[in-house]
Amino acid sequence: MAIDALDSGIIAALIDDARATYAEIGAKVGLSAPAVKRRVDRLLETGVITGFSAAVEPSALGWTTEAFVELYCRGRTSPDDIARALAKHPEVVSASTVTGDADAVIHLLASDVQQFEKVLERIGAEPFVVRTKSSVVLSRLVRRTGSGAGD
């Protein structure tokens, strides 16, 4: 679905503060609250907006170890097979297929290094996994929510 400049403005306002009222968003983009609501409803119906969530500091939930793991797979393992296998692990925050030597990159959160090691062993035991390469996060330098692009 194509979106116009008003939709983009509404989306940017929601990324900035998903709890903003339709009136507050309308004031930013030059629309009435009912017009903003109609557009948000349409953006939800068409799948442009996929939901609303709270951004939470992982350590507040007990997730103190963060890592990125490169996943190297056997043969022609499909992205669907990788996704199904990784979905079984609650520590996997996100996973993406990538260019380069690795087949996928996984973003993990764990309560500590011991839990990280256990989940890494479980992922490594998947039948299609040849090897993994991990990088543990020391500190986050930039963190954006929403699209991240053009914010």
Helices and strands as residue ranges (DSSP letters): H 5-16, H 22-29, H 33-45, G 58-61, E 65-73, H 79-87, E 92-97, E 104-110, H 113-124, E 129-136
